[in-house]
């Protein structure tokens, strides 16, 4: 099924086609865990509805290709500040990433620690709930939110609460300059250097470590970047400016039969790494994010227990284990209650995270 407008989405949700098995929502199928049910292809909900460069505002259909949006913004020297990753290579998938898929996964790259994730740049959404009704939340300008913030609730819900049909985003001007500093440190010492840089007053927009090296990124006006880079060299002796491909960092530079995304306490990152012998590891957000590529026999959840949360993006789990992990009982009840309100028939992404 491939609806081309919001009304068709409503008809499908209400109709007999979802009486059994539910719907598996797909944008481009390039990110996230694929679930059971009849596939609902949302790529037909495409097209930029509004773009006002002067107001830093963009409104587009959820099925709009991410590449199309990024090209449009680049023509005005603007960008999506949250730097959404392209996970096709690491997950072994094809297809075209869509704007709705990015929002549904609350995707973000190295710049998240400075500017936030996708949800922090959302102005408004339109979506179809599990009864087939259209819900609109937010708008096209920044404003304070009263009541339940449905805009941020939908970001990261991974298609379990509703079908996004339109999103409104604030965008960002591309900075005048940017430099990357690289240091010789690795392991626990390297992560400590990244945390030291992040805790400084020099507004870091990237702090990562992996096979590529140990990198810190600074962006902004040329004079400010030059000053901050000089001060960081004082803070981190031996660090020097280097050419750097941050797209490689952004796109999860690990490989393995299983691929995991770990959100951890940055100061615990090296202890988690030590509990994953033989794994292919890369660290982002000064250790707050760890990408793991490994064989199925490695107990990744045990390594992160008490230190953060593990999500499996690629591979298979045995028995009743879920890719998203098991939530605490209170959290699970809360999530189930929210799911029941938005999707009372359990139509969306059966077997998903809630």
C-alpha positions in Angstrom: 0.0 0.0 0.0 1.3 3.4 -1.0 -1.0 6.3 -0.1 -0.3 9.6 -1.8 -2.1 11.9 0.5 -3.3 12.2 4.1 -6.9 11.2 3.3 -5.7 7.9 1.8 -3.7 7.2 5.0 -6.9 7.8 7.1 -8.9 5.4 4.9 -6.3 2.7 5.1 -6.0 2.9 8.9 -9.8 2.8 9.3 -10.3 0.0 6.7 -10.4 -3.7 6.8 -6.9 -4.0 5.4 -5.6 -3.6 8.9 -8.1 -5.8 10.6 -5.4 -8.4 11.3 -1.6 -8.2 11.3 -1.4 -4.5 11.7 0.7 -2.1 9.6 4.5 -1.9 9.3 5.3 1.8 8.6 8.1 2.4 6.1 9.6 5.6 4.7 12.7 4.4 2.9 13.4 1.5 5.2 16.9 2.8 5.8 16.9 3.1 9.6 15.2 1.5 12.6 14.1 -2.1 13.3 11.7 -3.5 10.7 8.5 -4.9 12.3 5.7 -7.3 11.2 2.4 -6.5 9.5 1.4 -5.3 6.1 3.9 -2.8 4.7 2.5 0.8 4.4 4.9 2.7 2.1 4.8 6.4 3.1 7.2 7.6 0.4 4.2 9.0 -1.6 3.6 11.7 1.1 6.4 13.7 -0.4 7.1 17.3 -1.3 8.3 20.5 0.3 5.2 22.6 1.2 6.9 25.7 2.6 10.5 26.9 2.8 11.3 30.4 4.1 15.1 30.8 4.3 14.7 34.2 6.1 12.6 32.6 8.8 14.7 29.5 9.0 11.6 27.4 8.5 10.8 24.3 6.4 7.5 22.3 6.1 7.5 19.1 4.1 5.6 15.8 3.7 6.9 13.0 5.8 7.9 11.0 2.7 10.1 13.7 1.3 13.6 12.3 0.6 16.2 13.6 3.1 18.6 14.2 0.3 16.1 16.5 -1.5 15.7 18.6 1.7 19.4 18.8 2.3 20.1 19.9 -1.3 17.4 22.6 -1.0 18.8 23.9 2.2 22.4 23.9 0.9 21.3 26.2 -2.0 20.6 28.8 0.7 23.7 27.9 2.8 21.5 26.3 5.4 21.3 22.8 7.0 19.6 20.5 9.4 21.5 21.3 12.6 21.0 17.9 14.1 23.1 16.2 11.4 21.0 13.1 10.7 23.1 9.9 10.0 22.9 7.7 7.0 22.8 4.1 8.3 22.4 2.3 5.0 26.0 1.1 4.8 26.3 -0.1 8.4 22.8 -1.8 8.3 23.3 -3.3 4.8 20.1 -1.6 3.4 19.2 0.3 0.3 16.4 2.8 -0.3 16.0 6.5 0.2 16.0 8.0 3.7 12.9 10.2 4.3 12.3 13.2 6.5 9.5 11.4 8.4 11.8 8.5 9.1 14.4 10.8 10.5 11.8 12.4 12.8 10.3 9.1 13.8 13.7 7.8 14.9 14.7 11.2 16.5 17.9 10.7 14.5 20.9 12.9 15.2 24.7 12.8 14.5 27.8 14.3 16.2 26.3 17.8 16.6 23.5 16.5 18.9 25.5 17.4 22.0 25.6 21.0 20.9 22.3 21.6 19.1 20.1 18.7 20.2 18.3 15.9 18.3 15.6 16.1 15.7 12.9 16.7 18.3 14.6 19.8 19.4 14.2 21.3 16.0 10.6 20.3 15.3 8.1 23.1 15.1 5.0 21.0 14.3 3.7 17.7 13.0 0.6 16.3 11.4 -0.1 12.6 12.0 -2.9 10.0 11.7 -3.7 8.1 14.9 -4.8 4.6 15.4 -8.5 5.5 14.9 -7.8 7.1 11.5 -8.2 10.7 12.8 -5.8 13.5 11.8 -4.0 15.1 14.6 -2.1 18.4 14.3 0.3 19.7 16.9 2.6 22.7 17.0 2.9 25.1 14.0 5.4 26.8 11.8 6.9 29.2 14.2 8.6 28.9 17.6 6.3 29.2 20.6 5.9 28.0 24.1 4.0 24.7 24.6 1.1 24.3 27.0 -0.3 20.9 27.8 1.1 17.6 26.3 3.9 18.3 23.8 2.8 15.9 21.0 5.4 17.2 18.7 8.3 15.9 20.8 6.3 12.8 21.8 6.1 11.7 18.1 9.8 12.3 17.6 11.5 9.0 18.5 8.2 7.0 18.8 9.4 4.9 15.9 6.0 4.7 14.2 4.3 3.1 17.2 1.9 6.0 18.0 0.9 7.4 14.7 1.7 7.9 11.0 3.5 11.1 10.4 2.2 12.9 7.3 3.8 16.3 7.6 6.6 17.9 9.6 7.7 21.5 10.2 11.3 22.1 11.2 13.5 25.0 12.1 16.8 25.0 10.1 20.2 26.6 10.7 22.6 28.7 8.7 25.8 26.9 7.7 28.6 28.4 9.8 31.4 30.5 8.2 34.2 28.2 9.3 35.0 25.0 11.0 38.1 23.1 12.1 38.9 19.7 13.6 41.6 19.1 16.1 43.1 15.6 16.5 45.1 14.2 19.4 47.4 11.2 19.9 45.5 9.9 22.9 43.3 6.7 22.7 41.3 4.6 25.1 40.4 6.0 28.5 42.8 8.9 28.1 41.3 9.8 24.7 37.8 9.9 26.1 39.0 12.0 29.1 40.4 14.5 26.6 37.1 14.6 24.7 35.2 15.3 28.0 37.7 18.0 28.9 37.1 19.7 25.6 33.3 19.4 25.9 33.4 20.8 29.4 35.4 23.9 28.3 33.9 27.2 27.3 34.8 26.7 23.6 31.4 25.4 22.3 32.4 22.1 20.8 30.2 20.7 18.0 31.8 17.2 17.7 33.8 15.0 20.0 34.5 11.5 18.8 37.0 8.6 19.0 37.5 5.5 16.9 39.7 3.9 14.3 39.7 7.3 12.5 41.4 8.9 15.5 40.5 11.2 18.4 38.7 14.3 17.1 37.2 17.6 18.4 35.3 19.9 16.0 34.7 23.7 16.4 32.3 25.7 14.1 31.2 29.3 13.8 32.5 32.7 12.6 36.1 32.5 11.3 37.6 34.7 14.0 35.8 32.9 16.8 36.9 29.5 15.4 40.5 30.5 15.2 40.5 31.9 18.8 38.7 28.8 20.2 41.0 26.4 18.3 44.0 28.2 19.8 42.7 28.0 23.3 41.8 24.3 22.9 45.4 23.6 21.8 46.5 25.1 25.1 44.0 22.9 26.9 45.0 19.8 25.0 48.8 19.9 24.3 49.8 18.0 21.2 46.5 18.4 19.5 46.6 19.8 15.9 44.3 20.8 13.1 43.6 18.0 10.6 41.2 17.4 7.6 38.4 15.3 8.9 35.4 13.4 7.4 32.6 13.9 10.0 30.2 12.0 7.8 32.1 8.9 8.6 31.7 9.5 12.3 28.0 10.4 11.8 27.2 7.2 9.9 28.3 4.7 12.5 31.8 3.5 11.5 31.6 0.0 12.8 30.9 -3.4 11.2 29.5 -6.7 12.5 26.8 -9.3 12.3 25.1 -7.3 15.0 25.2 -3.5 15.3 24.2 -1.8 18.5 23.7 1.8 19.6 24.6 2.4 23.2 23.6 5.5 25.1 25.7 5.6 28.2 27.0 7.8 31.0 30.1 9.4 29.3 32.4 8.7 32.3 31.4 5.0 32.1 32.1 4.7 28.4 35.5 3.0 28.7 34.3 0.6 31.3 31.5 -0.5 28.9 34.1 -0.8 26.1 36.3 -3.1 28.3 33.3 -5.4 28.8 33.0 -5.9 25.0 36.2 -7.8 24.0 36.7 -8.2 20.3 33.9 -5.7 19.3 34.3 -3.0 16.7 33.8 0.2 18.6 33.4 3.9 17.9 32.6 6.7 20.4 30.6 9.9 19.8 29.3 12.7 22.0 32.5 12.4 24.1 31.6 8.8 25.0 27.8 9.3 25.5 27.2 7.3 22.4 28.9 4.1 21.5 28.5 2.3 18.2 29.2 -1.5 18.5 29.7 -4.0 15.8 30.0 -7.6 17.1 29.2 -11.3 16.7 25.9 -12.6 18.2 27.6 -14.3 21.1 28.6 -11.1 22.8 26.3 -10.0 25.6 26.0 -6.3 24.9 23.2 -5.7 27.3 25.1 -7.1 30.2 28.0 -4.8 29.4 25.8 -1.7 29.5 23.6 -2.7 32.5 23.5 0.0 35.1 25.4 2.4 32.9 23.0 3.2 30.1 20.7 1.7 27.4 21.4 -0.6 24.4 19.4 -0.7 21.2 20.1 -3.3 18.5 19.9 -2.0 15.0 21.0 -5.0 13.0 21.0 -8.7 13.7 18.7 -11.2 15.5 18.1 -11.9 19.2 17.2 -15.3 20.7 13.9 -16.1 22.5 11.7 -13.3 23.7 14.4 -10.6 23.9 13.5 -7.3 22.1 15.8 -5.1 20.0 14.9 -2.1 22.2 15.4 -3.9 25.5 13.1 -4.4 28.5 12.0 -1.3 30.3 11.5 -1.0 34.0 7.9 -2.0 35.0 6.8 1.5 35.8 8.1 2.8 32.5 6.6 -0.1 30.6 3.2 0.6 32.1 3.4 4.3 31.2 4.5 3.5 27.6 1.7 0.9 27.2 -0.9 3.5 28.5 0.3 6.1 26.0 0.2 3.5 23.2 -3.4 2.5 24.1 -4.5 6.1 23.8 -3.0 6.8 20.4 -3.3 3.4 18.9 -6.1 1.5 20.7 -6.3 -1.3 18.2 -2.5 -1.9 18.1 -2.4 -1.2 14.4 1.0 0.5 14.1 4.3 -1.4 13.9 3.2 -4.5 15.8 6.1 -5.9 18.0 7.6 -2.5 18.1 9.1 -0.7 21.1 5.8 -0.1 22.9 
